[in-house]
Amino acid sequence: MPVESLEKSALSLPRRRRAALASRLMESLSRPPEGVHDAAWRAEIEARIDAVDAGRMAAKPLGEVLGYRGKGKR
C-alpha cells in the first residue's frame, strides 16, 4: 500500500484511534528490531561460561544474585 494511501486512511480515523495508532508507531521506533542484540548476548553468555569454566569467574546462586533471603532472615 502506498504511504499516501496509508496516511489518508490514518488521518480519516477518529481522534482517539489516530492517537492510539500514533502511539503504537512511536513505540515501534523506540525499540530495536528483533534479533539485533541476539549475537551480542550469545557472545556475552559464551564468554561468561568460558570464564566460569576457567575459574576466572565464580557462579552465584540465583537467589543470591536477586537478593532473596531465606526464611527468618530479613
C-alpha positions in Angstrom: 0.0 0.0 0.0 1.4 3.4 -0.9 2.3 5.7 2.0 0.0 8.3 0.8 -3.0 5.9 1.0 -2.0 4.8 4.4 -1.7 8.4 5.5 -5.1 9.3 4.1 -6.7 6.4 5.9 -5.0 7.2 9.1 -6.0 10.8 9.0 -9.6 9.8 8.4 -9.7 7.9 11.7 -11.4 9.4 14.8 -9.0 11.4 17.0 -8.7 8.6 19.7 -7.9 6.0 17.1 -5.3 8.3 15.5 -3.7 8.9 18.9 -3.6 5.1 19.6 -2.1 4.5 16.1 0.5 7.3 16.6 1.4 5.9 20.0 2.0 2.4 18.6 4.0 3.8 15.7 6.2 5.8 18.0 6.7 2.8 20.3 7.8 0.7 17.3 10.5 3.3 16.6 11.9 3.3 20.1 12.8 -0.4 20.3 15.5 -2.1 18.2 14.4 -4.6 15.6 14.0 -8.2 16.8 17.3 -10.1 16.7 19.6 -7.1 16.7 21.1 -8.0 20.1 20.9 -11.7 19.8 24.5 -12.2 18.6 25.9 -9.8 21.2 24.1 -11.6 24.0 25.2 -15.0 22.7 28.8 -13.9 22.7 28.5 -12.5 26.2 26.9 -15.7 27.5 29.7 -17.8 25.9 32.4 -15.5 27.4 30.9 -15.8 30.9 30.6 -19.6 30.6 34.2 -19.8 29.5 35.3 -17.6 32.4 33.4 -19.8 34.9 34.9 -22.9 33.4 38.4 -21.5 33.5 38.0 -20.3 37.1 38.2 -16.6 36.3 34.6 -16.0 37.5 32.6 -17.7 40.2 28.9 -18.6 39.7 26.4 -17.5 42.3 23.0 -18.9 43.2 20.2 -17.0 41.5 18.6 -16.2 44.9 21.8 -14.5 46.0 22.1 -12.5 42.8 18.5 -11.3 43.1 18.8 -10.6 46.8 16.4 -13.3 48.0 16.8 -14.3 51.6 15.9 -17.5 53.4 13.1 -18.0 55.9 13.6 -15.9 59.1 16.2 -13.6 57.5 15.4 -10.0 56.8 
